[in-house]
Amino acid sequence: MARVLIVDDAAFMRMQLKNIFTNLGHEVVGEAENGQQAANMYEELQPDIVSMDITMPEMNGVEATKEIKGKDSNATIIMCSAMGQQQMVLDAIKAGASDFIVKPFTEDRVKETLDKLL
């Protein structure tokens, strides 16, 4: 069972991801609505996995990934992105993201990614 921090500016996406992670037997330890919140919460919560949206206010997911990886090089971050953001996904991988899931995603796709990373 992994401890998960969900980062997305859309409450609906956070709720959908929380349901998926919970159904798969993982514990959601926190939710953030922007990258700055995520970077601050990461230190406090020390989650096993972070699901990170890319486009958010205050600090985007790529910048938040760089900040988190700067504090913890072993952080496991899964980027969640809409289709039209290929360059941002590449930037996120360069910043240290472990994998990415394209929105809209299914529980099976999330499980497949978690199985690969855990």
C-alpha angles and dihedrals in degrees: 000000000000128000107231135201112199117207120188133126091221114081090205092058092047090052092047092049092045090054092049095048092045092048088052090054100257128130120239103214097177149357128214129187098205141024095256091056089047093053091050094045093047092066092047099043102032093206122193092226136021121201104205129193114212105214111056138135124262095014125012124225095259092055091044090051090053091049095048093045088049089059097037118019089190094059114131110219125179114197117218110203142168116242099258095062103078094134091050090050089053089048089050093051089049088050090056108271112154097214143335138232121204118228129267091047136174131228088249091057092049091048091049091053093046092048089053094049103039 
